[in-house]
Amino acid sequence: MIRDISKSRNSFSRYARLLLRLHDAISEGRGDSDDADAIRDEMDRAWNMLDAESVGLVNGLSADLYALNGSGDSAQVALPNAHVAQFDRALFDEAWQREDWSEALRIIRANVTSLAADEVASIRAAFWLYLGEPMVALTFFRYLERLRSERMKGQEPLTVDEEGLLLNCLNQLADHDELQQQALRRADRLAARTDDPIALYVAAETWFQYATNVFAIREEAAHRRAIELGQRCVSACQAAEKTEFAWAQATIELHIALSHEALGELEFAQAACNRALAIAPTDSDALQFYGYLMKYSRLSGNTPLGTDEQLRMRTRFRHDLESRDSRLAEYALSKHA
C-alpha cells in the first residue's frame, strides 16, 4: 500500500494541491492576480493543519516548484550522462530506508550540481508518486518530458521505466477524462515499443481500469484490449524467469479473469483465476473471486454477469487490487541506484 507521508496526510494533500495551483498561476504570469491571492489565503489557513514532517515536505516542494519556473537547480541543462559528478547515493538510500522523506528530498536538492536536471526531475517524479501524490508527480513528469524533448528531438523522451511510472500516475488521476485518454494513448505507445514485463503490466492495467469505468457500449473492446496486453505481460514475465515478477503475473491473471467474467466468458475466467492461484495459492483475492465464479457460473451459465451484487463484487476486487500498483514506483526508483 502507498505509504502515508504524515499523520496529517489529508491536510498535506490539500496544501500540495493549492501549491500546485499557485505554481501554475505564477507560470502563466498570473502571480499577482486576485485568484493567486485567494489561493495564498487558502494556503495560510491550510498551513495551520500541517505537522512538522509535512511542513518540511511542503517547504521543499515549494522550492522545487519555484525552480521549475526558471530559477534554482532545475534551470540547469539536461546532460547526456545521468551522473555529472559523484553523488553519494548511500545518504539518499539511508534517508529513504528510515522514511525521512524531507531529508531524502533535501539530499537530492543538495546534489543538483552532481546530477543532470533530467535525472533530478525523474527521481522527484518517482518519489512523489511513491508517496501517494500523483498530481505532484505529474508536474515533475511533465517537466522531465519537456527537458528531454528539447534534447532528443524525434526520439521517445522517457525511458520505458519512466513511461510506466507516468502511466501509473495518470491511472491514479483517471477521474479526469482528459488524463484517462492520455493514459490510453500512452499505454498503446508503450506496449508498441517494449516487451518489458512491468511496462506491459502498467499498459494492461490502464486498459483494465478504463474498461471497468466506461459505459457498456465501449466496455467489450476495452476488455479485449486489456486481455490482449495482459497476455503479453504474462508471456514477458514467464520469459524473464524472475521471481520478482510473480506478483505482476498473478495480478494480471486475476485481472484477465475479471475481464473475461465481465464479458460473460466464465470458462476463460475460471482458467485465468486458476493460473493466478497456481502462482499465488494463498492470495485471498484470487480465492474469493474463484469462489464467486463457481457460485455464479452455476446460477447464470455463460451469460454476462450484471446483477447489483456481482457489480459490487467486481468493483471491490478492482479497488483492492489497485493498492498493488504502488510497488511499481518503488521498483522503478530502485533503478536509479
VOZA-937942 format. One record per residue (C-alpha): z, y, x; residue number from 0; residue in one letter. Coordinates in steps of 0.2 Angstrom, whole numbers, plus 5000, padded with zeros to 4 digits. Layout:
<lotors>
{w:Z | v:Y | u:X | nr:NUM | rest:A}
...
</lotors>
This chain:
<lotors>
{w:5000 | v:5000 | u:5000 | nr:0 | rest:M}
{w:4996 | v:5018 | u:5006 | nr:1 | rest:I}
{w:5012 | v:5025 | u:5013 | nr:2 | rest:R}
{w:5021 | v:5040 | u:5006 | nr:3 | rest:D}
{w:5022 | v:5053 | u:5019 | nr:4 | rest:I}
{w:5038 | v:5060 | u:5012 | nr:5 | rest:S}
{w:5051 | v:5059 | u:4998 | nr:6 | rest:K}
{w:5043 | v:5075 | u:4990 | nr:7 | rest:S}
{w:5026 | v:5067 | u:4990 | nr:8 | rest:R}
{w:5020 | v:5075 | u:4974 | nr:9 | rest:N}
{w:5026 | v:5092 | u:4980 | nr:10 | rest:S}
{w:5017 | v:5089 | u:4996 | nr:11 | rest:F}
{w:5001 | v:5084 | u:4987 | nr:12 | rest:S}
{w:5001 | v:5099 | u:4976 | nr:13 | rest:R}
{w:5004 | v:5111 | u:4991 | nr:14 | rest:Y}
{w:4990 | v:5102 | u:5001 | nr:15 | rest:A}
{w:4978 | v:5105 | u:4986 | nr:16 | rest:R}
{w:4982 | v:5123 | u:4985 | nr:17 | rest:L}
{w:4980 | v:5125 | u:5004 | nr:18 | rest:L}
{w:4963 | v:5117 | u:5002 | nr:19 | rest:L}
{w:4958 | v:5129 | u:4988 | nr:20 | rest:R}
{w:4964 | v:5144 | u:4999 | nr:21 | rest:L}
{w:4954 | v:5137 | u:5014 | nr:22 | rest:H}
{w:4938 | v:5136 | u:5003 | nr:23 | rest:D}
{w:4941 | v:5154 | u:4996 | nr:24 | rest:A}
{w:4943 | v:5160 | u:5014 | nr:25 | rest:I}
{w:4927 | v:5150 | u:5020 | nr:26 | rest:S}
{w:4917 | v:5158 | u:5006 | nr:27 | rest:E}
{w:4923 | v:5176 | u:5010 | nr:28 | rest:G}
{w:4935 | v:5177 | u:4996 | nr:29 | rest:R}
{w:4951 | v:5178 | u:5006 | nr:30 | rest:G}
{w:4956 | v:5195 | u:4999 | nr:31 | rest:D}
{w:4951 | v:5191 | u:4981 | nr:32 | rest:S}
{w:4963 | v:5190 | u:4966 | nr:33 | rest:D}
{w:4960 | v:5172 | u:4965 | nr:34 | rest:D}
{w:4966 | v:5169 | u:4983 | nr:35 | rest:A}
{w:4981 | v:5180 | u:4979 | nr:36 | rest:D}
{w:4985 | v:5169 | u:4964 | nr:37 | rest:A}
{w:4984 | v:5153 | u:4975 | nr:38 | rest:I}
{w:4996 | v:5161 | u:4988 | nr:39 | rest:R}
{w:5008 | v:5165 | u:4974 | nr:40 | rest:D}
{w:5007 | v:5146 | u:4968 | nr:41 | rest:E}
{w:5010 | v:5141 | u:4986 | nr:42 | rest:M}
{w:5025 | v:5152 | u:4988 | nr:43 | rest:D}
{w:5033 | v:5143 | u:4973 | nr:44 | rest:R}
{w:5027 | v:5126 | u:4979 | nr:45 | rest:A}
{w:5035 | v:5129 | u:4996 | nr:46 | rest:W}
{w:5052 | v:5128 | u:4990 | nr:47 | rest:N}
{w:5050 | v:5110 | u:4984 | nr:48 | rest:M}
{w:5045 | v:5103 | u:5001 | nr:49 | rest:L}
{w:5056 | v:5094 | u:5013 | nr:50 | rest:D}
{w:5057 | v:5096 | u:5032 | nr:51 | rest:A}
{w:5044 | v:5082 | u:5035 | nr:52 | rest:E}
{w:5032 | v:5090 | u:5023 | nr:53 | rest:S}
{w:5034 | v:5107 | u:5030 | nr:54 | rest:V}
{w:5029 | v:5101 | u:5047 | nr:55 | rest:G}
{w:5014 | v:5092 | u:5040 | nr:56 | rest:L}
{w:5008 | v:5107 | u:5030 | nr:57 | rest:V}
{w:5011 | v:5119 | u:5044 | nr:58 | rest:N}
{w:5000 | v:5108 | u:5055 | nr:59 | rest:G}
{w:4987 | v:5105 | u:5041 | nr:60 | rest:L}
{w:4986 | v:5124 | u:5039 | nr:61 | rest:S}
{w:4982 | v:5127 | u:5057 | nr:62 | rest:A}
{w:4969 | v:5113 | u:5057 | nr:63 | rest:D}
{w:4960 | v:5120 | u:5042 | nr:64 | rest:L}
{w:4961 | v:5138 | u:5050 | nr:65 | rest:Y}
{w:4952 | v:5131 | u:5065 | nr:66 | rest:A}
{w:4938 | v:5124 | u:5054 | nr:67 | rest:L}
{w:4934 | v:5142 | u:5049 | nr:68 | rest:N}
{w:4928 | v:5146 | u:5067 | nr:69 | rest:G}
{w:4945 | v:5149 | u:5077 | nr:70 | rest:S}
{w:4955 | v:5137 | u:5087 | nr:71 | rest:G}
{w:4952 | v:5119 | u:5093 | nr:72 | rest:D}
{w:4938 | v:5114 | u:5080 | nr:73 | rest:S}
{w:4927 | v:5128 | u:5087 | nr:74 | rest:A}
{w:4924 | v:5118 | u:5102 | nr:75 | rest:Q}
{w:4906 | v:5110 | u:5105 | nr:76 | rest:V}
{w:4904 | v:5092 | u:5100 | nr:77 | rest:A}
{w:4900 | v:5082 | u:5116 | nr:78 | rest:L}
{w:4890 | v:5066 | u:5118 | nr:79 | rest:P}
{w:4905 | v:5057 | u:5126 | nr:80 | rest:N}
{w:4920 | v:5055 | u:5115 | nr:81 | rest:A}
{w:4933 | v:5057 | u:5129 | nr:82 | rest:H}
{w:4930 | v:5073 | u:5139 | nr:83 | rest:V}
{w:4946 | v:5071 | u:5149 | nr:84 | rest:A}
{w:4961 | v:5059 | u:5150 | nr:85 | rest:Q}
{w:4970 | v:5058 | u:5133 | nr:86 | rest:F}
{w:4987 | v:5049 | u:5133 | nr:87 | rest:D}
{w:4984 | v:5038 | u:5118 | nr:88 | rest:R}
{w:5001 | v:5029 | u:5121 | nr:89 | rest:A}
{w:5010 | v:5045 | u:5115 | nr:90 | rest:L}
{w:5000 | v:5046 | u:5099 | nr:91 | rest:F}
{w:5002 | v:5027 | u:5096 | nr:92 | rest:D}
{w:5021 | v:5029 | u:5098 | nr:93 | rest:E}
{w:5022 | v:5043 | u:5086 | nr:94 | rest:A}
{w:5011 | v:5033 | u:5074 | nr:95 | rest:W}
{w:5022 | v:5017 | u:5075 | nr:96 | rest:Q}
{w:5038 | v:5026 | u:5071 | nr:97 | rest:R}
{w:5029 | v:5035 | u:5057 | nr:98 | rest:E}
{w:5032 | v:5053 | u:5064 | nr:99 | rest:D}
{w:5017 | v:5060 | u:5056 | nr:100 | rest:W}
{w:5020 | v:5078 | u:5061 | nr:101 | rest:S}
{w:5022 | v:5073 | u:5079 | nr:102 | rest:E}
{w:5006 | v:5062 | u:5079 | nr:103 | rest:A}
{w:4996 | v:5077 | u:5072 | nr:104 | rest:L}
{w:5004 | v:5088 | u:5085 | nr:105 | rest:R}
{w:4999 | v:5077 | u:5099 | nr:106 | rest:I}
{w:4981 | v:5077 | u:5093 | nr:107 | rest:I}
{w:4982 | v:5096 | u:5092 | nr:108 | rest:R}
{w:4989 | v:5097 | u:5109 | nr:109 | rest:A}
{w:4975 | v:5087 | u:5116 | nr:110 | rest:N}
{w:4960 | v:5095 | u:5109 | nr:111 | rest:V}
{w:4953 | v:5100 | u:5126 | nr:112 | rest:T}
{w:4954 | v:5082 | u:5131 | nr:113 | rest:S}
{w:4944 | v:5076 | u:5116 | nr:114 | rest:L}
{w:4927 | v:5080 | u:5108 | nr:115 | rest:A}
{w:4928 | v:5091 | u:5092 | nr:116 | rest:A}
{w:4919 | v:5077 | u:5083 | nr:117 | rest:D}
{w:4932 | v:5064 | u:5088 | nr:118 | rest:E}
{w:4946 | v:5075 | u:5083 | nr:119 | rest:V}
{w:4939 | v:5078 | u:5066 | nr:120 | rest:A}
{w:4936 | v:5059 | u:5064 | nr:121 | rest:S}
{w:4954 | v:5055 | u:5069 | nr:122 | rest:I}
{w:4961 | v:5068 | u:5057 | nr:123 | rest:R}
{w:4950 | v:5062 | u:5043 | nr:124 | rest:A}
{w:4956 | v:5044 | u:5045 | nr:125 | rest:A}
{w:4974 | v:5050 | u:5047 | nr:126 | rest:F}
{w:4974 | v:5059 | u:5031 | nr:127 | rest:W}
{w:4965 | v:5045 | u:5021 | nr:128 | rest:L}
{w:4978 | v:5033 | u:5028 | nr:129 | rest:Y}
{w:4992 | v:5044 | u:5022 | nr:130 | rest:L}
{w:4985 | v:5044 | u:5004 | nr:131 | rest:G}
{w:4977 | v:5062 | u:5004 | nr:132 | rest:E}
{w:4959 | v:5058 | u:5001 | nr:133 | rest:P}
{w:4955 | v:5076 | u:4997 | nr:134 | rest:M}
{w:4961 | v:5082 | u:5013 | nr:135 | rest:V}
{w:4952 | v:5068 | u:5022 | nr:136 | rest:A}
{w:4936 | v:5073 | u:5014 | nr:137 | rest:L}
{w:4937 | v:5091 | u:5021 | nr:138 | rest:T}
{w:4938 | v:5084 | u:5038 | nr:139 | rest:F}
{w:4924 | v:5071 | u:5035 | nr:140 | rest:F}
{w:4913 | v:5085 | u:5029 | nr:141 | rest:R}
{w:4916 | v:5095 | u:5045 | nr:142 | rest:Y}
{w:4913 | v:5079 | u:5055 | nr:143 | rest:L}
{w:4897 | v:5076 | u:5047 | nr:144 | rest:E}
{w:4892 | v:5094 | u:5050 | nr:145 | rest:R}
{w:4896 | v:5094 | u:5068 | nr:146 | rest:L}
{w:4886 | v:5078 | u:5071 | nr:147 | rest:R}
{w:4871 | v:5083 | u:5061 | nr:148 | rest:S}
{w:4869 | v:5098 | u:5072 | nr:149 | rest:E}
{w:4868 | v:5087 | u:5087 | nr:150 | rest:R}
{w:4860 | v:5071 | u:5081 | nr:151 | rest:M}
{w:4845 | v:5078 | u:5071 | nr:152 | rest:K}
{w:4836 | v:5064 | u:5062 | nr:153 | rest:G}
{w:4850 | v:5051 | u:5065 | nr:154 | rest:Q}
{w:4864 | v:5045 | u:5055 | nr:155 | rest:E}
{w:4878 | v:5057 | u:5059 | nr:156 | rest:P}
{w:4893 | v:5045 | u:5056 | nr:157 | rest:L}
{w:4896 | v:5028 | u:5063 | nr:158 | rest:T}
{w:4897 | v:5013 | u:5052 | nr:159 | rest:V}
{w:4916 | v:5013 | u:5053 | nr:160 | rest:D}
{w:4917 | v:5032 | u:5049 | nr:161 | rest:E}
{w:4905 | v:5029 | u:5034 | nr:162 | rest:E}
{w:4915 | v:5015 | u:5027 | nr:163 | rest:G}
{w:4931 | v:5026 | u:5028 | nr:164 | rest:L}
{w:4921 | v:5041 | u:5020 | nr:165 | rest:L}
{w:4916 | v:5029 | u:5006 | nr:166 | rest:L}
{w:4934 | v:5023 | u:5004 | nr:167 | rest:N}
{w:4939 | v:5041 | u:5002 | nr:168 | rest:C}
{w:4925 | v:5045 | u:4989 | nr:169 | rest:L}
{w:4931 | v:5030 | u:4979 | nr:170 | rest:N}
{w:4948 | v:5037 | u:4978 | nr:171 | rest:Q}
{w:4941 | v:5053 | u:4971 | nr:172 | rest:L}
{w:4929 | v:5044 | u:4959 | nr:173 | rest:A}
{w:4936 | v:5053 | u:4944 | nr:174 | rest:D}
{w:4924 | v:5067 | u:4949 | nr:175 | rest:H}
{w:4907 | v:5061 | u:4943 | nr:176 | rest:D}
{w:4898 | v:5070 | u:4957 | nr:177 | rest:E}
{w:4908 | v:5062 | u:4970 | nr:178 | rest:L}
{w:4906 | v:5045 | u:4962 | nr:179 | rest:Q}
{w:4887 | v:5047 | u:4963 | nr:180 | rest:Q}
{w:4888 | v:5052 | u:4981 | nr:181 | rest:Q}
{w:4898 | v:5036 | u:4984 | nr:182 | rest:A}
{w:4885 | v:5025 | u:4976 | nr:183 | rest:L}
{w:4871 | v:5033 | u:4986 | nr:184 | rest:R}
{w:4881 | v:5032 | u:5002 | nr:185 | rest:R}
{w:4886 | v:5014 | u:4998 | nr:186 | rest:A}
{w:4867 | v:5008 | u:4997 | nr:187 | rest:D}
{w:4863 | v:5018 | u:5013 | nr:188 | rest:R}
{w:4877 | v:5010 | u:5022 | nr:189 | rest:L}
{w:4873 | v:4992 | u:5016 | nr:190 | rest:A}
{w:4855 | v:4995 | u:5022 | nr:191 | rest:A}
{w:4860 | v:4999 | u:5040 | nr:192 | rest:R}
{w:4873 | v:4986 | u:5044 | nr:193 | rest:T}
{w:4880 | v:4968 | u:5042 | nr:194 | rest:D}
{w:4897 | v:4974 | u:5047 | nr:195 | rest:D}
{w:4910 | v:4964 | u:5035 | nr:196 | rest:P}
{w:4921 | v:4979 | u:5032 | nr:197 | rest:I}
{w:4907 | v:4991 | u:5029 | nr:198 | rest:A}
{w:4899 | v:4979 | u:5016 | nr:199 | rest:L}
{w:4917 | v:4977 | u:5009 | nr:200 | rest:Y}
{w:4918 | v:4995 | u:5005 | nr:201 | rest:V}
{w:4900 | v:4996 | u:4999 | nr:202 | rest:A}
{w:4903 | v:4981 | u:4987 | nr:203 | rest:A}
{w:4919 | v:4989 | u:4981 | nr:204 | rest:E}
{w:4911 | v:5006 | u:4977 | nr:205 | rest:T}
{w:4899 | v:4997 | u:4965 | nr:206 | rest:W}
{w:4913 | v:4986 | u:4958 | nr:207 | rest:F}
{w:4923 | v:5002 | u:4954 | nr:208 | rest:Q}
{w:4908 | v:5010 | u:4946 | nr:209 | rest:Y}
{w:4904 | v:4995 | u:4936 | nr:210 | rest:A}
{w:4922 | v:4995 | u:4928 | nr:211 | rest:T}
{w:4922 | v:5013 | u:4924 | nr:212 | rest:N}
{w:4905 | v:5016 | u:4915 | nr:213 | rest:V}
{w:4898 | v:5013 | u:4898 | nr:214 | rest:F}
{w:4891 | v:4995 | u:4894 | nr:215 | rest:A}
{w:4873 | v:5002 | u:4894 | nr:216 | rest:I}
{w:4874 | v:5003 | u:4913 | nr:217 | rest:R}
{w:4888 | v:4990 | u:4917 | nr:218 | rest:E}
{w:4877 | v:4975 | u:4919 | nr:219 | rest:E}
{w:4866 | v:4982 | u:4933 | nr:220 | rest:A}
{w:4881 | v:4989 | u:4942 | nr:221 | rest:A}
{w:4890 | v:4972 | u:4941 | nr:222 | rest:H}
{w:4874 | v:4964 | u:4948 | nr:223 | rest:R}
{w:4874 | v:4976 | u:4962 | nr:224 | rest:R}
{w:4892 | v:4973 | u:4966 | nr:225 | rest:A}
{w:4890 | v:4954 | u:4966 | nr:226 | rest:I}
{w:4875 | v:4956 | u:4977 | nr:227 | rest:E}
{w:4884 | v:4966 | u:4990 | nr:228 | rest:L}
{w:4899 | v:4956 | u:4988 | nr:229 | rest:G}
{w:4890 | v:4940 | u:4993 | nr:230 | rest:Q}
{w:4883 | v:4949 | u:5008 | nr:231 | rest:R}
{w:4901 | v:4954 | u:5013 | nr:232 | rest:C}
{w:4907 | v:4936 | u:5011 | nr:233 | rest:V}
{w:4892 | v:4929 | u:5022 | nr:234 | rest:S}
{w:4896 | v:4943 | u:5035 | nr:235 | rest:A}
{w:4915 | v:4938 | u:5035 | nr:236 | rest:C}
{w:4910 | v:4919 | u:5037 | nr:237 | rest:Q}
{w:4898 | v:4923 | u:5051 | nr:238 | rest:A}
{w:4911 | v:4934 | u:5060 | nr:239 | rest:A}
{w:4923 | v:4919 | u:5060 | nr:240 | rest:E}
{w:4938 | v:4931 | u:5062 | nr:241 | rest:K}
{w:4954 | v:4928 | u:5053 | nr:242 | rest:T}
{w:4957 | v:4947 | u:5052 | nr:243 | rest:E}
{w:4943 | v:4947 | u:5039 | nr:244 | rest:F}
{w:4951 | v:4934 | u:5027 | nr:245 | rest:A}
{w:4959 | v:4947 | u:5016 | nr:246 | rest:W}
{w:4942 | v:4956 | u:5013 | nr:247 | rest:A}
{w:4934 | v:4940 | u:5009 | nr:248 | rest:Q}
{w:4947 | v:4934 | u:4997 | nr:249 | rest:A}
{w:4947 | v:4951 | u:4988 | nr:250 | rest:T}
{w:4928 | v:4951 | u:4987 | nr:251 | rest:I}
{w:4928 | v:4934 | u:4980 | nr:252 | rest:E}
{w:4940 | v:4939 | u:4967 | nr:253 | rest:L}
{w:4930 | v:4954 | u:4963 | nr:254 | rest:H}
{w:4915 | v:4944 | u:4961 | nr:255 | rest:I}
{w:4924 | v:4933 | u:4949 | nr:256 | rest:A}
{w:4929 | v:4949 | u:4939 | nr:257 | rest:L}
{w:4911 | v:4955 | u:4939 | nr:258 | rest:S}
{w:4905 | v:4938 | u:4933 | nr:259 | rest:H}
{w:4918 | v:4937 | u:4920 | nr:260 | rest:E}
{w:4913 | v:4955 | u:4913 | nr:261 | rest:A}
{w:4895 | v:4948 | u:4911 | nr:262 | rest:L}
{w:4902 | v:4933 | u:4902 | nr:263 | rest:G}
{w:4897 | v:4921 | u:4916 | nr:264 | rest:E}
{w:4913 | v:4911 | u:4916 | nr:265 | rest:L}
{w:4907 | v:4896 | u:4926 | nr:266 | rest:E}
{w:4902 | v:4908 | u:4940 | nr:267 | rest:F}
{w:4918 | v:4917 | u:4938 | nr:268 | rest:A}
{w:4929 | v:4902 | u:4940 | nr:269 | rest:Q}
{w:4919 | v:4896 | u:4955 | nr:270 | rest:A}
{w:4922 | v:4913 | u:4964 | nr:271 | rest:A}
{w:4940 | v:4913 | u:4959 | nr:272 | rest:C}
{w:4942 | v:4895 | u:4967 | nr:273 | rest:N}
{w:4934 | v:4902 | u:4983 | nr:274 | rest:R}
{w:4947 | v:4916 | u:4983 | nr:275 | rest:A}
{w:4961 | v:4903 | u:4981 | nr:276 | rest:L}
{w:4954 | v:4892 | u:4995 | nr:277 | rest:A}
{w:4956 | v:4907 | u:5007 | nr:278 | rest:I}
{w:4972 | v:4913 | u:4999 | nr:279 | rest:A}
{w:4980 | v:4899 | u:4989 | nr:280 | rest:P}
{w:4996 | v:4909 | u:4986 | nr:281 | rest:T}
{w:4988 | v:4925 | u:4980 | nr:282 | rest:D}
{w:4996 | v:4930 | u:4964 | nr:283 | rest:S}
{w:4981 | v:4940 | u:4958 | nr:284 | rest:D}
{w:4969 | v:4926 | u:4960 | nr:285 | rest:A}
{w:4981 | v:4913 | u:4952 | nr:286 | rest:L}
{w:4984 | v:4924 | u:4937 | nr:287 | rest:Q}
{w:4966 | v:4928 | u:4935 | nr:288 | rest:F}
{w:4961 | v:4909 | u:4937 | nr:289 | rest:Y}
{w:4974 | v:4905 | u:4923 | nr:290 | rest:G}
{w:4966 | v:4919 | u:4912 | nr:291 | rest:Y}
{w:4949 | v:4912 | u:4915 | nr:292 | rest:L}
{w:4955 | v:4895 | u:4910 | nr:293 | rest:M}
{w:4963 | v:4901 | u:4894 | nr:294 | rest:K}
{w:4948 | v:4912 | u:4888 | nr:295 | rest:Y}
{w:4934 | v:4900 | u:4893 | nr:296 | rest:S}
{w:4942 | v:4888 | u:4880 | nr:297 | rest:R}
{w:4943 | v:4901 | u:4867 | nr:298 | rest:L}
{w:4927 | v:4911 | u:4870 | nr:299 | rest:S}
{w:4915 | v:4900 | u:4878 | nr:300 | rest:G}
{w:4901 | v:4908 | u:4889 | nr:301 | rest:N}
{w:4901 | v:4925 | u:4880 | nr:302 | rest:T}
{w:4905 | v:4942 | u:4886 | nr:303 | rest:P}
{w:4924 | v:4945 | u:4885 | nr:304 | rest:L}
{w:4929 | v:4961 | u:4877 | nr:305 | rest:G}
{w:4945 | v:4960 | u:4867 | nr:306 | rest:T}
{w:4958 | v:4973 | u:4870 | nr:307 | rest:D}
{w:4969 | v:4960 | u:4879 | nr:308 | rest:E}
{w:4955 | v:4955 | u:4890 | nr:309 | rest:Q}
{w:4950 | v:4973 | u:4894 | nr:310 | rest:L}
{w:4968 | v:4977 | u:4898 | nr:311 | rest:R}
{w:4970 | v:4962 | u:4910 | nr:312 | rest:M}
{w:4954 | v:4966 | u:4919 | nr:313 | rest:R}
{w:4959 | v:4984 | u:4921 | nr:314 | rest:T}
{w:4976 | v:4979 | u:4928 | nr:315 | rest:R}
{w:4968 | v:4967 | u:4941 | nr:316 | rest:F}
{w:4957 | v:4981 | u:4947 | nr:317 | rest:R}
{w:4971 | v:4993 | u:4949 | nr:318 | rest:H}
{w:4982 | v:4980 | u:4958 | nr:319 | rest:D}
{w:4968 | v:4976 | u:4970 | nr:320 | rest:L}
{w:4964 | v:4994 | u:4974 | nr:321 | rest:E}
{w:4980 | v:4995 | u:4984 | nr:322 | rest:S}
{w:4972 | v:4984 | u:4997 | nr:323 | rest:R}
{w:4959 | v:4997 | u:5002 | nr:324 | rest:D}
{w:4972 | v:5006 | u:5012 | nr:325 | rest:S}
{w:4970 | v:4993 | u:5026 | nr:326 | rest:R}
{w:4953 | v:5000 | u:5029 | nr:327 | rest:L}
{w:4960 | v:5016 | u:5036 | nr:328 | rest:A}
{w:4972 | v:5008 | u:5047 | nr:329 | rest:E}
{w:4959 | v:4996 | u:5053 | nr:330 | rest:Y}
{w:4947 | v:5009 | u:5057 | nr:331 | rest:A}
{w:4959 | v:5021 | u:5065 | nr:332 | rest:L}
{w:4964 | v:5007 | u:5077 | nr:333 | rest:S}
{w:4946 | v:5008 | u:5084 | nr:334 | rest:K}
{w:4949 | v:5025 | u:5091 | nr:335 | rest:H}
{w:4960 | v:5017 | u:5104 | nr:336 | rest:A}
</lotors>
